[in-house]
Amino acid sequence: MEKLSDYVKTAEAAEILGVSQTTLRKYAATGKIPVRVNPANGYRLFKRSDLDDFLRRAAAPVKPSKARKNVKSK
């Protein structure tokens, strides 16, 4: 069973991720990060574990593309 303490509101979630609240809302709207809406007051709620997962994915090294491998340096 999930607890309310497992969730944070938009301002705290944005601070955890180091982005603006507007950016976080855009991430949620495009599905980059899951969001729940409190039916009683309409507040967006972000699960702490989802924020941790997002940060892990964002910090993961990016694999070079195949097109980039074919570029010769002078």
N, CA, C and O atoms as a Maestro MAE file, in Angstrom:
{
 s_m_m2io_version
 :::
 2.0.0
}

f_m_ct {
 s_m_title
 :::
 protein
 m_atom[296] {
  # First column is atom index #
  i_m_mmod_type
  r_m_x_coord
  r_m_y_coord
  r_m_z_coord
  i_m_residue_number
  s_m_chain_name
  s_m_pdb_residue_name
  s_m_pdb_atom_name
  i_m_atomic_number
  :::
  1 25 0.834 -1.179 0.000 1 A "MET " " N  " 7
  2 3 0.000 0.000 0.000 1 A "MET " " CA " 6
  3 2 0.882 1.247 0.000 1 A "MET " " C  " 6
  4 15 1.826 1.349 0.784 1 A "MET " " O  " 8
  5 25 0.574 2.173 -0.866 2 A "GLU " " N  " 7
  6 3 1.356 3.401 -0.972 2 A "GLU " " CA " 6
  7 2 0.916 4.407 0.078 2 A "GLU " " C  " 6
  8 15 -0.259 4.485 0.437 2 A "GLU " " O  " 8
  9 25 1.890 5.178 0.565 3 A "LYS " " N  " 7
  10 3 1.604 6.203 1.558 3 A "LYS " " CA " 6
  11 2 1.699 7.571 0.911 3 A "LYS " " C  " 6
  12 15 2.393 7.748 -0.090 3 A "LYS " " O  " 8
  13 25 1.008 8.525 1.478 4 A "LEU " " N  " 7
  14 3 1.078 9.890 0.981 4 A "LEU " " CA " 6
  15 2 2.507 10.423 1.051 4 A "LEU " " C  " 6
  16 15 2.901 11.251 0.230 4 A "LEU " " O  " 8
  17 25 3.285 9.954 2.027 5 A "SER " " N  " 7
  18 3 4.676 10.410 2.163 5 A "SER " " CA " 6
  19 2 5.560 9.909 1.011 5 A "SER " " C  " 6
  20 15 6.691 10.371 0.857 5 A "SER " " O  " 8
  21 25 5.051 8.968 0.204 6 A "ASP " " N  " 7
  22 3 5.787 8.488 -0.973 6 A "ASP " " CA " 6
  23 2 5.707 9.488 -2.126 6 A "ASP " " C  " 6
  24 15 6.380 9.326 -3.143 6 A "ASP " " O  " 8
  25 25 4.881 10.523 -1.961 7 A "TYR " " N  " 7
  26 3 4.616 11.483 -3.028 7 A "TYR " " CA " 6
  27 2 5.047 12.896 -2.632 7 A "TYR " " C  " 6
  28 15 5.067 13.254 -1.454 7 A "TYR " " O  " 8
  29 25 5.390 13.684 -3.646 8 A "VAL " " N  " 7
  30 3 5.696 15.100 -3.435 8 A "VAL " " CA " 6
  31 2 4.917 15.921 -4.449 8 A "VAL " " C  " 6
  32 15 4.554 15.435 -5.519 8 A "VAL " " O  " 8
  33 25 4.665 17.187 -4.089 9 A "LYS " " N  " 7
  34 3 3.973 18.094 -5.002 9 A "LYS " " CA " 6
  35 2 4.968 18.648 -6.023 9 A "LYS " " C  " 6
  36 15 6.171 18.402 -5.937 9 A "LYS " " O  " 8
  37 25 4.455 19.380 -6.964 10 A "THR " " N  " 7
  38 3 5.238 19.873 -8.094 10 A "THR " " CA " 6
  39 2 6.479 20.653 -7.674 10 A "THR " " C  " 6
  40 15 7.561 20.407 -8.207 10 A "THR " " O  " 8
  41 25 6.352 21.580 -6.739 11 A "ALA " " N  " 7
  42 3 7.491 22.415 -6.343 11 A "ALA " " CA " 6
  43 2 8.635 21.582 -5.791 11 A "ALA " " C  " 6
  44 15 9.791 21.803 -6.151 11 A "ALA " " O  " 8
  45 25 8.329 20.626 -4.922 12 A "GLU " " N  " 7
  46 3 9.382 19.793 -4.341 12 A "GLU " " CA " 6
  47 2 9.982 18.857 -5.383 12 A "GLU " " C  " 6
  48 15 11.195 18.648 -5.405 12 A "GLU " " O  " 8
  49 25 9.142 18.296 -6.243 13 A "ALA " " N  " 7
  50 3 9.637 17.401 -7.291 13 A "ALA " " CA " 6
  51 2 10.574 18.153 -8.241 13 A "ALA " " C  " 6
  52 15 11.612 17.623 -8.637 13 A "ALA " " O  " 8
  53 25 10.212 19.380 -8.604 14 A "ALA " " N  " 7
  54 3 11.060 20.180 -9.489 14 A "ALA " " CA " 6
  55 2 12.403 20.465 -8.829 14 A "ALA " " C  " 6
  56 15 13.442 20.440 -9.489 14 A "ALA " " O  " 8
  57 25 12.381 20.732 -7.536 15 A "GLU " " N  " 7
  58 3 13.627 20.988 -6.809 15 A "GLU " " CA " 6
  59 2 14.503 19.741 -6.778 15 A "GLU " " C  " 6
  60 15 15.716 19.834 -6.965 15 A "GLU " " O  " 8
  61 25 13.906 18.584 -6.547 16 A "ILE " " N  " 7
  62 3 14.652 17.320 -6.533 16 A "ILE " " CA " 6
  63 2 15.331 17.081 -7.875 16 A "ILE " " C  " 6
  64 15 16.484 16.653 -7.926 16 A "ILE " " O  " 8
  65 25 14.611 17.359 -8.964 17 A "LEU " " N  " 7
  66 3 15.154 17.123 -10.313 17 A "LEU " " CA " 6
  67 2 16.057 18.252 -10.799 17 A "LEU " " C  " 6
  68 15 16.814 18.073 -11.753 17 A "LEU " " O  " 8
  69 25 15.981 19.408 -10.154 18 A "GLY " " N  " 7
  70 3 16.799 20.537 -10.586 18 A "GLY " " CA " 6
  71 2 16.271 21.204 -11.840 18 A "GLY " " C  " 6
  72 15 17.042 21.714 -12.653 18 A "GLY " " O  " 8
  73 25 14.955 21.199 -11.995 19 A "VAL " " N  " 7
  74 3 14.317 21.842 -13.145 19 A "VAL " " CA " 6
  75 2 13.233 22.785 -12.632 19 A "VAL " " C  " 6
  76 15 12.874 22.753 -11.455 19 A "VAL " " O  " 8
  77 25 12.721 23.613 -13.516 20 A "SER " " N  " 7
  78 3 11.629 24.507 -13.126 20 A "SER " " CA " 6
  79 2 10.326 23.719 -13.031 20 A "SER " " C  " 6
  80 15 10.210 22.617 -13.568 20 A "SER " " O  " 8
  81 25 9.357 24.297 -12.347 21 A "GLN " " N  " 7
  82 3 8.053 23.649 -12.240 21 A "GLN " " CA " 6
  83 2 7.395 23.524 -13.610 21 A "GLN " " C  " 6
  84 15 6.710 22.540 -13.890 21 A "GLN " " O  " 8
  85 25 7.604 24.519 -14.454 22 A "THR " " N  " 7
  86 3 7.040 24.474 -15.810 22 A "THR " " CA " 6
  87 2 7.636 23.310 -16.597 22 A "THR " " C  " 6
  88 15 6.916 22.590 -17.289 22 A "THR " " O  " 8
  89 25 8.945 23.130 -16.490 23 A "THR " " N  " 7
  90 3 9.604 22.012 -17.182 23 A "THR " " CA " 6
  91 2 9.069 20.685 -16.673 23 A "THR " " C  " 6
  92 15 8.799 19.778 -17.461 23 A "THR " " O  " 8
  93 25 8.915 20.568 -15.372 24 A "LEU " " N  " 7
  94 3 8.388 19.331 -14.799 24 A "LEU " " CA " 6
  95 2 6.976 19.056 -15.300 24 A "LEU " " C  " 6
  96 15 6.642 17.914 -15.615 24 A "LEU " " O  " 8
  97 25 6.156 20.081 -15.375 25 A "ARG " " N  " 7
  98 3 4.788 19.903 -15.900 25 A "ARG " " CA " 6
  99 2 4.827 19.427 -17.348 25 A "ARG " " C  " 6
  100 15 4.022 18.585 -17.745 25 A "ARG " " O  " 8
  101 25 5.761 19.961 -18.142 26 A "LYS " " N  " 7
  102 3 5.895 19.522 -19.537 26 A "LYS " " CA " 6
  103 2 6.352 18.070 -19.608 26 A "LYS " " C  " 6
  104 15 5.846 17.298 -20.422 26 A "LYS " " O  " 8
  105 25 7.314 17.695 -18.753 27 A "TYR " " N  " 7
  106 3 7.753 16.291 -18.700 27 A "TYR " " CA " 6
  107 2 6.561 15.381 -18.392 27 A "TYR " " C  " 6
  108 15 6.407 14.327 -19.010 27 A "TYR " " O  " 8
  109 25 5.725 15.784 -17.443 28 A "ALA " " N  " 7
  110 3 4.565 14.976 -17.066 28 A "ALA " " CA " 6
  111 2 3.560 14.908 -18.218 28 A "ALA " " C  " 6
  112 15 3.004 13.846 -18.502 28 A "ALA " " O  " 8
  113 25 3.332 16.034 -18.872 29 A "ALA " " N  " 7
  114 3 2.351 16.085 -19.963 29 A "ALA " " CA " 6
  115 2 2.776 15.223 -21.152 29 A "ALA " " C  " 6
  116 15 1.926 14.670 -21.851 29 A "ALA " " O  " 8
  117 25 4.078 15.106 -21.383 30 A "THR " " N  " 7
  118 3 4.576 14.311 -22.509 30 A "THR " " CA " 6
  119 2 4.888 12.871 -22.127 30 A "THR " " C  " 6
  120 15 5.318 12.081 -22.968 30 A "THR " " O  " 8
  121 25 4.669 12.525 -20.845 31 A "GLY " " N  " 7
  122 3 4.874 11.149 -20.411 31 A "GLY " " CA " 6
  123 2 6.304 10.803 -20.044 31 A "GLY " " C  " 6
  124 15 6.616 9.632 -19.831 31 A "GLY " " O  " 8
  125 25 7.182 11.796 -19.964 32 A "LYS " " N  " 7
  126 3 8.572 11.515 -19.597 32 A "LYS " " CA " 6
  127 2 8.697 11.101 -18.141 32 A "LYS " " C  " 6
  128 15 9.637 10.402 -17.763 32 A "LYS " " O  " 8
  129 25 7.749 11.534 -17.329 33 A "ILE " " N  " 7
  130 3 7.730 11.166 -15.917 33 A "ILE " " CA " 6
  131 2 6.270 10.970 -15.502 33 A "ILE " " C  " 6
  132 15 5.418 11.798 -15.825 33 A "ILE " " O  " 8
  133 25 5.979 9.878 -14.786 34 A "PRO " " N  " 7
  134 3 4.592 9.628 -14.372 34 A "PRO " " CA " 6
  135 2 4.107 10.669 -13.362 34 A "PRO " " C  " 6
  136 15 4.874 11.157 -12.533 34 A "PRO " " O  " 8
  137 25 2.836 10.990 -13.451 35 A "VAL " " N  " 7
  138 3 2.221 11.942 -12.526 35 A "VAL " " CA " 6
  139 2 0.851 11.418 -12.136 35 A "VAL " " C  " 6
  140 15 0.151 10.805 -12.941 35 A "VAL " " O  " 8
  141 25 0.485 11.666 -10.907 36 A "ARG " " N  " 7
  142 3 -0.857 11.360 -10.439 36 A "ARG " " CA " 6
  143 2 -1.517 12.669 -10.062 36 A "ARG " " C  " 6
  144 15 -0.834 13.636 -9.725 36 A "ARG " " O  " 8
  145 25 -2.816 12.711 -10.113 37 A "VAL " " N  " 7
  146 3 -3.553 13.916 -9.735 37 A "VAL " " CA " 6
  147 2 -4.455 13.572 -8.560 37 A "VAL " " C  " 6
  148 15 -5.232 12.618 -8.607 37 A "VAL " " O  " 8
  149 25 -4.335 14.366 -7.510 38 A "ASN " " N  " 7
  150 3 -5.178 14.177 -6.332 38 A "ASN " " CA " 6
  151 2 -6.609 14.548 -6.717 38 A "ASN " " C  " 6
  152 15 -6.865 15.691 -7.095 38 A "ASN " " O  " 8
  153 25 -7.545 13.602 -6.629 39 A "PRO " " N  " 7
  154 3 -8.912 13.896 -7.059 39 A "PRO " " CA " 6
  155 2 -9.617 14.930 -6.180 39 A "PRO " " C  " 6
  156 15 -10.567 15.574 -6.626 39 A "PRO " " O  " 8
  157 25 -9.168 15.092 -4.950 40 A "ALA " " N  " 7
  158 3 -9.821 16.030 -4.036 40 A "ALA " " CA " 6
  159 2 -9.490 17.486 -4.342 40 A "ALA " " C  " 6
  160 15 -10.342 18.365 -4.213 40 A "ALA " " O  " 8
  161 25 -8.226 17.739 -4.756 41 A "ASN " " N  " 7
  162 3 -7.817 19.139 -4.951 41 A "ASN " " CA " 6
  163 2 -7.168 19.419 -6.306 41 A "ASN " " C  " 6
  164 15 -6.879 20.575 -6.618 41 A "ASN " " O  " 8
  165 25 -6.936 18.388 -7.115 42 A "GLY " " N  " 7
  166 3 -6.361 18.582 -8.437 42 A "GLY " " CA " 6
  167 2 -4.850 18.772 -8.460 42 A "GLY " " C  " 6
  168 15 -4.284 19.018 -9.526 42 A "GLY " " O  " 8
  169 25 -4.179 18.665 -7.312 43 A "TYR " " N  " 7
  170 3 -2.723 18.825 -7.267 43 A "TYR " " CA " 6
  171 2 -2.047 17.671 -7.991 43 A "TYR " " C  " 6
  172 15 -2.483 16.522 -7.909 43 A "TYR " " O  " 8
  173 25 -0.976 17.998 -8.699 44 A "ARG " " N  " 7
  174 3 -0.147 16.959 -9.300 44 A "ARG " " CA " 6
  175 2 0.739 16.374 -8.202 44 A "ARG " " C  " 6
  176 15 1.297 17.106 -7.384 44 A "ARG " " O  " 8
  177 25 0.859 15.054 -8.197 45 A "LEU " " N  " 7
  178 3 1.708 14.372 -7.224 45 A "LEU " " CA " 6
  179 2 2.687 13.480 -7.961 45 A "LEU " " C  " 6
  180 15 2.314 12.756 -8.884 45 A "LEU " " O  " 8
  181 25 3.942 13.538 -7.544 46 A "PHE " " N  " 7
  182 3 5.000 12.756 -8.165 46 A "PHE " " CA " 6
  183 2 5.553 11.785 -7.134 46 A "PHE " " C  " 6
  184 15 5.902 12.178 -6.021 46 A "PHE " " O  " 8
  185 25 5.629 10.528 -7.507 47 A "LYS " " N  " 7
  186 3 6.147 9.505 -6.601 47 A "LYS " " CA " 6
  187 2 7.666 9.630 -6.521 47 A "LYS " " C  " 6
  188 15 8.345 9.760 -7.539 47 A "LYS " " O  " 8
  189 25 8.178 9.590 -5.314 48 A "ARG " " N  " 7
  190 3 9.625 9.751 -5.108 48 A "ARG " " CA " 6
  191 2 10.434 8.722 -5.901 48 A "ARG " " C  " 6
  192 15 11.472 9.056 -6.472 48 A "ARG " " O  " 8
  193 25 9.967 7.488 -5.938 49 A "SER " " N  " 7
  194 3 10.703 6.450 -6.673 49 A "SER " " CA " 6
  195 2 10.708 6.734 -8.181 49 A "SER " " C  " 6
  196 15 11.677 6.401 -8.863 49 A "SER " " O  " 8
  197 25 9.642 7.344 -8.707 50 A "ASP " " N  " 7
  198 3 9.623 7.728 -10.123 50 A "ASP " " CA " 6
  199 2 10.653 8.821 -10.399 50 A "ASP " " C  " 6
  200 15 11.293 8.826 -11.450 50 A "ASP " " O  " 8
  201 25 10.810 9.744 -9.454 51 A "LEU " " N  " 7
  202 3 11.812 10.807 -9.604 51 A "LEU " " CA " 6
  203 2 13.211 10.209 -9.591 51 A "LEU " " C  " 6
  204 15 14.066 10.604 -10.384 51 A "LEU " " O  " 8
  205 25 13.448 9.251 -8.687 52 A "ASP " " N  " 7
  206 3 14.754 8.580 -8.635 52 A "ASP " " CA " 6
  207 2 15.043 7.846 -9.942 52 A "ASP " " C  " 6
  208 15 16.158 7.913 -10.460 52 A "ASP " " O  " 8
  209 25 14.040 7.146 -10.476 53 A "ASP " " N  " 7
  210 3 14.205 6.435 -11.753 53 A "ASP " " CA " 6
  211 2 14.525 7.404 -12.880 53 A "ASP " " C  " 6
  212 15 15.392 7.133 -13.710 53 A "ASP " " O  " 8
  213 25 13.828 8.530 -12.911 54 A "PHE " " N  " 7
  214 3 14.061 9.537 -13.945 54 A "PHE " " CA " 6
  215 2 15.493 10.057 -13.863 54 A "PHE " " C  " 6
  216 15 16.162 10.196 -14.887 54 A "PHE " " O  " 8
  217 25 15.968 10.343 -12.649 55 A "LEU " " N  " 7
  218 3 17.339 10.842 -12.481 55 A "LEU " " CA " 6
  219 2 18.365 9.792 -12.915 55 A "LEU " " C  " 6
  220 15 19.384 10.131 -13.516 55 A "LEU " " O  " 8
  221 25 18.097 8.520 -12.610 56 A "ARG " " N  " 7
  222 3 19.015 7.449 -13.035 56 A "ARG " " CA " 6
  223 2 19.081 7.371 -14.557 56 A "ARG " " C  " 6
  224 15 20.162 7.250 -15.134 56 A "ARG " " O  " 8
  225 25 17.916 7.440 -15.203 57 A "ARG " " N  " 7
  226 3 17.900 7.379 -16.679 57 A "ARG " " CA " 6
  227 2 18.608 8.588 -17.276 57 A "ARG " " C  " 6
  228 15 19.336 8.459 -18.260 57 A "ARG " " O  " 8
  229 25 18.401 9.746 -16.694 58 A "ALA " " N  " 7
  230 3 19.020 10.968 -17.213 58 A "ALA " " CA " 6
  231 2 20.530 10.948 -17.042 58 A "ALA " " C  " 6
  232 15 21.249 11.544 -17.843 58 A "ALA " " O  " 8
  233 25 21.022 10.268 -16.007 59 A "ALA " " N  " 7
  234 3 22.452 10.233 -15.728 59 A "ALA " " CA " 6
  235 2 23.169 9.108 -16.474 59 A "ALA " " C  " 6
  236 15 24.399 9.061 -16.489 59 A "ALA " " O  " 8
  237 25 22.419 8.218 -17.084 60 A "ALA " " N  " 7
  238 3 23.028 7.089 -17.791 60 A "ALA " " CA " 6
  239 2 23.823 7.583 -18.991 60 A "ALA " " C  " 6
  240 15 23.388 8.500 -19.688 60 A "ALA " " O  " 8
  241 25 24.986 6.982 -19.237 61 A "PRO " " N  " 7
  242 3 25.782 7.397 -20.397 61 A "PRO " " CA " 6
  243 2 25.026 7.150 -21.709 61 A "PRO " " C  " 6
  244 15 24.288 6.175 -21.843 61 A "PRO " " O  " 8
  245 25 25.222 8.023 -22.634 62 A "VAL " " N  " 7
  246 3 24.574 7.916 -23.938 62 A "VAL " " CA " 6
  247 2 25.503 7.154 -24.872 62 A "VAL " " C  " 6
  248 15 26.692 7.459 -24.968 62 A "VAL " " O  " 8
  249 25 24.950 6.165 -25.555 63 A "LYS " " N  " 7
  250 3 25.749 5.396 -26.509 63 A "LYS " " CA " 6
  251 2 25.930 6.220 -27.777 63 A "LYS " " C  " 6
  252 15 24.973 6.827 -28.257 63 A "LYS " " O  " 8
  253 25 27.145 6.253 -28.328 64 A "PRO " " N  " 7
  254 3 27.343 7.008 -29.576 64 A "PRO " " CA " 6
  255 2 26.553 6.370 -30.716 64 A "PRO " " C  " 6
  256 15 26.417 5.148 -30.784 64 A "PRO " " O  " 8
  257 25 26.042 7.199 -31.596 65 A "SER " " N  " 7
  258 3 25.281 6.671 -32.727 65 A "SER " " CA " 6
  259 2 26.232 6.103 -33.768 65 A "SER " " C  " 6
  260 15 27.418 6.431 -33.778 65 A "SER " " O  " 8
  261 25 25.711 5.250 -34.645 66 A "LYS " " N  " 7
  262 3 26.538 4.638 -35.686 66 A "LYS " " CA " 6
  263 2 27.065 5.691 -36.646 66 A "LYS " " C  " 6
  264 15 28.199 5.581 -37.114 66 A "LYS " " O  " 8
  265 25 26.275 6.699 -36.947 67 A "ALA " " N  " 7
  266 3 26.710 7.752 -37.860 67 A "ALA " " CA " 6
  267 2 27.921 8.484 -37.283 67 A "ALA " " C  " 6
  268 15 28.809 8.899 -38.027 67 A "ALA " " O  " 8
  269 25 27.958 8.636 -36.013 68 A "ARG " " N  " 7
  270 3 29.058 9.339 -35.351 68 A "ARG " " CA " 6
  271 2 30.347 8.516 -35.413 68 A "ARG " " C  " 6
  272 15 31.433 9.091 -35.482 68 A "ARG " " O  " 8
  273 25 30.249 7.187 -35.391 69 A "LYS " " N  " 7
  274 3 31.421 6.325 -35.413 69 A "LYS " " CA " 6
  275 2 32.174 6.427 -36.735 69 A "LYS " " C  " 6
  276 15 33.386 6.216 -36.781 69 A "LYS " " O  " 8
  277 25 31.458 6.749 -37.805 70 A "ASN " " N  " 7
  278 3 32.083 6.809 -39.132 70 A "ASN " " CA " 6
  279 2 32.792 8.109 -39.405 70 A "ASN " " C  " 6
  280 15 33.451 8.236 -40.437 70 A "ASN " " O  " 8
  281 25 32.687 9.071 -38.531 71 A "VAL " " N  " 7
  282 3 33.325 10.372 -38.740 71 A "VAL " " CA " 6
  283 2 34.807 10.238 -38.447 71 A "VAL " " C  " 6
  284 15 35.197 9.765 -37.380 71 A "VAL " " O  " 8
  285 25 35.645 10.664 -39.415 72 A "LYS " " N  " 7
  286 3 37.095 10.585 -39.239 72 A "LYS " " CA " 6
  287 2 37.619 11.931 -38.759 72 A "LYS " " C  " 6
  288 15 37.203 12.985 -39.242 72 A "LYS " " O  " 8
  289 25 38.524 11.879 -37.815 73 A "SER " " N  " 7
  290 3 39.116 13.146 -37.341 73 A "SER " " CA " 6
  291 2 40.340 13.455 -38.188 73 A "SER " " C  " 6
  292 15 41.020 12.568 -38.705 73 A "SER " " O  " 8
  293 25 40.591 14.758 -38.306 74 A "LYS " " N  " 7
  294 3 41.720 15.188 -39.146 74 A "LYS " " CA " 6
  295 2 42.951 15.377 -38.315 74 A "LYS " " C  " 6
  296 15 44.003 15.738 -38.844 74 A "LYS " " O  " 8
  :::
 }
 m_bond[295] {
  # First column is bond index #
  i_m_from
  i_m_to
  i_m_order
  :::
  1 1 2 1
  2 2 3 1
  3 3 4 2
  4 3 5 1
  5 5 6 1
  6 6 7 1
  7 7 8 2
  8 7 9 1
  9 9 10 1
  10 10 11 1
  11 11 12 2
  12 11 13 1
  13 13 14 1
  14 14 15 1
  15 15 16 2
  16 15 17 1
  17 17 18 1
  18 18 19 1
  19 19 20 2
  20 19 21 1
  21 21 22 1
  22 22 23 1
  23 23 24 2
  24 23 25 1
  25 25 26 1
  26 26 27 1
  27 27 28 2
  28 27 29 1
  29 29 30 1
  30 30 31 1
  31 31 32 2
  32 31 33 1
  33 33 34 1
  34 34 35 1
  35 35 36 2
  36 35 37 1
  37 37 38 1
  38 38 39 1
  39 39 40 2
  40 39 41 1
  41 41 42 1
  42 42 43 1
  43 43 44 2
  44 43 45 1
  45 45 46 1
  46 46 47 1
  47 47 48 2
  48 47 49 1
  49 49 50 1
  50 50 51 1
  51 51 52 2
  52 51 53 1
  53 53 54 1
  54 54 55 1
  55 55 56 2
  56 55 57 1
  57 57 58 1
  58 58 59 1
  59 59 60 2
  60 59 61 1
  61 61 62 1
  62 62 63 1
  63 63 64 2
  64 63 65 1
  65 65 66 1
  66 66 67 1
  67 67 68 2
  68 67 69 1
  69 69 70 1
  70 70 71 1
  71 71 72 2
  72 71 73 1
  73 73 74 1
  74 74 75 1
  75 75 76 2
  76 75 77 1
  77 77 78 1
  78 78 79 1
  79 79 80 2
  80 79 81 1
  81 81 82 1
  82 82 83 1
  83 83 84 2
  84 83 85 1
  85 85 86 1
  86 86 87 1
  87 87 88 2
  88 87 89 1
  89 89 90 1
  90 90 91 1
  91 91 92 2
  92 91 93 1
  93 93 94 1
  94 94 95 1
  95 95 96 2
  96 95 97 1
  97 97 98 1
  98 98 99 1
  99 99 100 2
  100 99 101 1
  101 101 102 1
  102 102 103 1
  103 103 104 2
  104 103 105 1
  105 105 106 1
  106 106 107 1
  107 107 108 2
  108 107 109 1
  109 109 110 1
  110 110 111 1
  111 111 112 2
  112 111 113 1
  113 113 114 1
  114 114 115 1
  115 115 116 2
  116 115 117 1
  117 117 118 1
  118 118 119 1
  119 119 120 2
  120 119 121 1
  121 121 122 1
  122 122 123 1
  123 123 124 2
  124 123 125 1
  125 125 126 1
  126 126 127 1
  127 127 128 2
  128 127 129 1
  129 129 130 1
  130 130 131 1
  131 131 132 2
  132 131 133 1
  133 133 134 1
  134 134 135 1
  135 135 136 2
  136 135 137 1
  137 137 138 1
  138 138 139 1
  139 139 140 2
  140 139 141 1
  141 141 142 1
  142 142 143 1
  143 143 144 2
  144 143 145 1
  145 145 146 1
  146 146 147 1
  147 147 148 2
  148 147 149 1
  149 149 150 1
  150 150 151 1
  151 151 152 2
  152 151 153 1
  153 153 154 1
  154 154 155 1
  155 155 156 2
  156 155 157 1
  157 157 158 1
  158 158 159 1
  159 159 160 2
  160 159 161 1
  161 161 162 1
  162 162 163 1
  163 163 164 2
  164 163 165 1
  165 165 166 1
  166 166 167 1
  167 167 168 2
  168 167 169 1
  169 169 170 1
  170 170 171 1
  171 171 172 2
  172 171 173 1
  173 173 174 1
  174 174 175 1
  175 175 176 2
  176 175 177 1
  177 177 178 1
  178 178 179 1
  179 179 180 2
  180 179 181 1
  181 181 182 1
  182 182 183 1
  183 183 184 2
  184 183 185 1
  185 185 186 1
  186 186 187 1
  187 187 188 2
  188 187 189 1
  189 189 190 1
  190 190 191 1
  191 191 192 2
  192 191 193 1
  193 193 194 1
  194 194 195 1
  195 195 196 2
  196 195 197 1
  197 197 198 1
  198 198 199 1
  199 199 200 2
  200 199 201 1
  201 201 202 1
  202 202 203 1
  203 203 204 2
  204 203 205 1
  205 205 206 1
  206 206 207 1
  207 207 208 2
  208 207 209 1
  209 209 210 1
  210 210 211 1
  211 211 212 2
  212 211 213 1
  213 213 214 1
  214 214 215 1
  215 215 216 2
  216 215 217 1
  217 217 218 1
  218 218 219 1
  219 219 220 2
  220 219 221 1
  221 221 222 1
  222 222 223 1
  223 223 224 2
  224 223 225 1
  225 225 226 1
  226 226 227 1
  227 227 228 2
  228 227 229 1
  229 229 230 1
  230 230 231 1
  231 231 232 2
  232 231 233 1
  233 233 234 1
  234 234 235 1
  235 235 236 2
  236 235 237 1
  237 237 238 1
  238 238 239 1
  239 239 240 2
  240 239 241 1
  241 241 242 1
  242 242 243 1
  243 243 244 2
  244 243 245 1
  245 245 246 1
  246 246 247 1
  247 247 248 2
  248 247 249 1
  249 249 250 1
  250 250 251 1
  251 251 252 2
  252 251 253 1
  253 253 254 1
  254 254 255 1
  255 255 256 2
  256 255 257 1
  257 257 258 1
  258 258 259 1
  259 259 260 2
  260 259 261 1
  261 261 262 1
  262 262 263 1
  263 263 264 2
  264 263 265 1
  265 265 266 1
  266 266 267 1
  267 267 268 2
  268 267 269 1
  269 269 270 1
  270 270 271 1
  271 271 272 2
  272 271 273 1
  273 273 274 1
  274 274 275 1
  275 275 276 2
  276 275 277 1
  277 277 278 1
  278 278 279 1
  279 279 280 2
  280 279 281 1
  281 281 282 1
  282 282 283 1
  283 283 284 2
  284 283 285 1
  285 285 286 1
  286 286 287 1
  287 287 288 2
  288 287 289 1
  289 289 290 1
  290 290 291 1
  291 291 292 2
  292 291 293 1
  293 293 294 1
  294 294 295 1
  295 295 296 2
  :::
 }
}
